[in-house]
Amino acid sequence: MITLIVILLRLPPLVLT
């Protein structure tokens, strides 16, 4: 499940907007 965390961390802050 670590891969999921890594992918989320790699996501740009644009997703938060």
Secondary structure, 3 states (H helix, E strand, C coil): CHHHHHHHHHCCHHHCC
